[in-house]
Amino acid sequence: MDSTNTANKAYGAKLLFWYLRVFFAMGFCACATGTLWYQFINKWFPLQISPYGGVFRPYANRAVIWGISTLFIVGPILFVFAAMLREAIKRNEVELHRGVRQWLTYVFLFIVVTVMVGDLITAVYYVLNGDYSTRFFLKVFTVLAISGWLISYVWLDIRSEDGLAGSALPRRMGIASAIVMLASLGVGFTLIDSPMLARAKAFDNQRASDIQQLQVRVQNYFSRYQRMPESLEELREEGMILIYALEDPDTGEPYEFRVVNEQNPPTGRRPIRYEICAVFTTDNRDEEEEFYGPRGPYGSSFLHGAERTCFEQNIQETPGRQRLR
């Protein structure tokens, strides 16, 4: 094998690496930007018709965090790799009209068009299901704007004789893309919690989850022994629950347990009541995300302020919503 062929093969591998990383970064930035725009729409136009009937709030704070994280890391990578590739094209080091560049470009176009068509099908599906509000038109605009931007640039690049080496279009579109991504990041940061608040919410969510488990185990204990446990420690001794669910995940302090009235009076059927208390550090009573905090064993929600909160539960009758005290 001669040295020329060896050099060409090595260079072909390098060209493949350049275009793969550029298209990879471009696709991730487009997905992250679209995710952020979708969540902005969900935030400001919160009600969406469910395909199974009813109305729900689709805003997801975690999707915003994912979009911000992706743009924060992949955005700079995209611009660095794209600049390197543009410089290689200007130095005439890239075969423009055949080989790796042609194949990867058309594969990328196929993926973009496929994703665009799939998103538009989903949007029309929701319209036919009754969700023909402003949010529909904004989401369609989001899909068309991002997909159209990618298709326009890649198509002009692949059709150009010199790969846009002598054009200012790549620089201008790069600046416009950077402005859009920076603006999306700025708006996204206004919607998410600070890392400290997110950590505090995670601990509160675990406290509520522990109380949920304890309520189920107390009910099981009573069903088995026909009496209330003296303390939550009895549940652990009976093998009904692990020790970590008996303690605050942050401070290690045990949860409070108290039986309000242990026996039914001679007349009437007043249910046995008890309460489990914990100290919370955030307030979830006005949270917009429906999944924040677990649900109780009977569908009730664990609403609490940034304070010591007790959740009262009944034993003999089917409990309803937790009473906040």
N, C-alpha and C positions, 0 to 999 in steps of 0.2 A: 504494500500500500504506500503510495507516494505521500510526500509531506503536504502537498496542496489539498488532497482529499481529507487528510487528517485534520488540517486546519479548518476546512469547511465544516466537517462534522462537529468539531469543538465549538465553532462559532454558531452552528445551527442549534446546539444545545443551549448556548448562552442566549440566543435570540428567543428560544422557547421560554427560558426562565424569565426574561424581561417581560414578554407579553403576558405570560401567565400571571405574574405578580401584579402587573398593571390592571388587567381585567378583573382579577380577584379583588383588588382594592377598590376598583371602580364599582363593582357589583355590591360589595359590602357597604360602601358609602351610600349608594343609592337605596339599598334596603333600609339602612339606619335612618336616612333622611325621611324616607316614606313612612317608616314606623313612627317617627316623631311627629310628622304632620298628621298622621291618622290619630294619634293620641291627643294632639292639640284639638282636632275636630271633636273627638270624644269628650274632651274636657269642656269645651265651650258649647257644644250641642249634645248634652249628655244622654238623652233618651233615644234608644234604638229598639225597633220592633224585632222581637225574637222570631226566628223561623219556626219555632214550635208554639207560637202564640204568646201573648203578653209583651211587656216592655221591660227592658233592663238597662243598666248603665255599663257600657263596655270599657270605660276608661280604666287603664291598667298602669299604675305607677311603675311597676317593674319593667314594662315595655319601654317607658321613657328612660329608665336607668340603662337598659340595654342599648338603646339608640345613642345615648350620650357616650357611653363607654366605647362603643364601636367607632363613632366619629372621632373621639378624642385620640384613639390609637391608630386607626386605619387611615384617617384623613391625611395626616402628615406623610404617611407611607405612600399614599397615592400620589401626592404632589412631587415627592422626591423621585419616585420611580418613573413617573411620567416625564419629568424634566430630564432624567438620564436618557430615556428612550428618545426624546425629541432631539437631544444633542447627538445621539448616535445616528439618527436620520439625517441631520444636517451635515454630518461628516461622511455621509454616503456609506455607512457601514451596515445598512439594513437593506436586504432584498425586498423591494416594495410590492412587486406584482406577482409573486408566486411563493410557494413554500409555507413556512410556519405562520407568517403574518397573515396571509390570506385565509388559511384554514381557521386559525384561532379567532380572527375577526368575524368571520361568518358564523362560527359556532356561538360566539358571544351575542351577535345579533339575533340568532335563533332563540337563545335563552331569554333575552330581553323581551322579544315579541311574544313569546309563550307566556311569560309571567304577566305581561300587560293584558293579554287576552283573558287569562285566568282571573285576574283581578276585576276586569270589566264584566265578565260573566257573573262573578259573585255580586258585584254592585247591582246589576240588572235583576238578579235573583231577589235581592232585598227589596228592590222597588216593586216587583210583582207581588212581594209578600206584604206590601203596605208601607214600606219605609221610603217614601218619596219626598222626604223633607230636604232642607238645605244641606244637611250632612251628606246626603247622597251626591249632590252636585259637587260639593267640595272634595269628596273622596275620588270621584271620577276625574276632577281636575288634577288632583295629586298624582294619580296614576298616569294620566296623559302627559303631564308636565315633566315628570321625572323620566318616564320611558322615552318620550319625544326628545328630551335633551340628550340622552345617551345615544339614541338611534341617529339623531342628526349629526352629532360629532363623529361617531364611528363611521357612518356612511360617507360623510364628506372626506374623512381621512382616507378611507379605502379607495375612493373614486379619484382622489387627487393623484396627478402624475408624479409629484415630488413628495407625497405624504404630508402636504401642508408645511413643508420645510420653509418656504418663502412667504408664508402667510402669518398674519398677526392673530388669526382666529383662535388657535389653541391657547395662546396667552390670555386673550380676552375671555374665552369660555372658562378657563381655569380660574381667573379672578372672580368671575360671576359665581362659579361653583363654590369657591372659598367663602364668598360673602353669604351665600345661602346657607352653607353648613355652619358658619359661625353664628348666624342669626338663629338657626335652629337650636344650636347648643345653648345660646343665651336664653331663649324662651324655655327650653327644657330644664335648665337649672332653676328657673323660677317655680317650677311645678313639683320638684322632688324635695324630699327632706334632706337636711344635713346628715352627714354620716353619724353624728352623735345622736340625733333624734331617731334616725333609722335603727340604731342599735338599741335605744330605749324602747322603741315600739316592738322590736323583736323579743326583748325580755318580757314585756307585758303580754305579748301574744302567747309566749310559753307559759306564763302564769295562768292565763285563761284556759289554755289547753290542759294544764295540770288539774285545775279545778274541775274541768269537764270530766276528766278521767276519774277524779275522786268522787264526784257525784254518782257516776255509774257504779263504782265499786262499793259505795255506801249502800246503795239500793240493793246490790247483790248480797252484801253482808246481811242486811236485814231480812232479805228473802230466805237466806240460808239458816239464820239463827233466831229469827223473830225477835230481835232486839237490836238496839243501836250500839255501835262500838263505843267504848270509853274514850278512845282517841284514834287519830288516823294511823298511829303506829300499829294498831291491831290489824289493820288492813295489810300492812307489810308482813306482820308475823303470820298471817293466814296465807301468804303467798299470792294475794290478790293484786298487788301493785308493787312496783319497784321503788326503792328508797328515793331516787332522784325526783320522783313526782310528788314527794311529800315536802320538799324544800323549795324556797325561793331560788330561782336559777342564778340570781346575781349575788344576793347576800348570804344564801345558805340557811336563812332562818326558816323554821317550819311554818307551814300554813296554819292558821287558826281554825279550830273546829269547835262548834258548840251546838248542843241540842237545845232547841228552844222549848219544846214541850215533848217529853218522851212518851207519855202514855195518854191514850184517849180518855176523856172524862166518862163517868158512868152513863151519862145521858148524851145522846148526840153522837155524831161521827166526825169529830174534829181530827184532821190528819196530823200525824207526827211531823214536826218541822225541825229542820236543823239549818245551820249556816256555815259556810266556809269563807274565810276572809284572807285577803292578801293586800299588800301595799303596792299600788301601781304608780308609775312615774309619768304616764302620758294620759291624754283624754281621747277616747275613741268614739265619743257620743255623736260627734259631727263628722266622722270620717265618711268620705264619699265612696270609697272602694268597698263593695259589698263583702269581699272575702276577708276584710281585716277582722281579726279575732275569730276564734272558732265558734261553732254553734253548740248549744247545749244538747244533752241527750234527748230532749223532747222538742227540739227546734228553736229553743229560746236563745237569745244572743247575750253575750257577756259585755254589757255596756258598763263603762267605768270612767271616772275622772282620774286626775293625777293625785290620788289620795288612797287612804285605806278604804277598801270597799268590801262589803260582805254580800254574798249571794245566798239567798234563802231558798230552800228546796223542801218540797213535801215528799213524804214516803208513801203514804197509802193511796193517794189520788194521783192521777196523771198530772204532773206539774205543767204549769203554763209558762209565761214569760218570767225570767228571773226578776226579782224585785230588787232594785238598787237602793242600798241603805247608806 
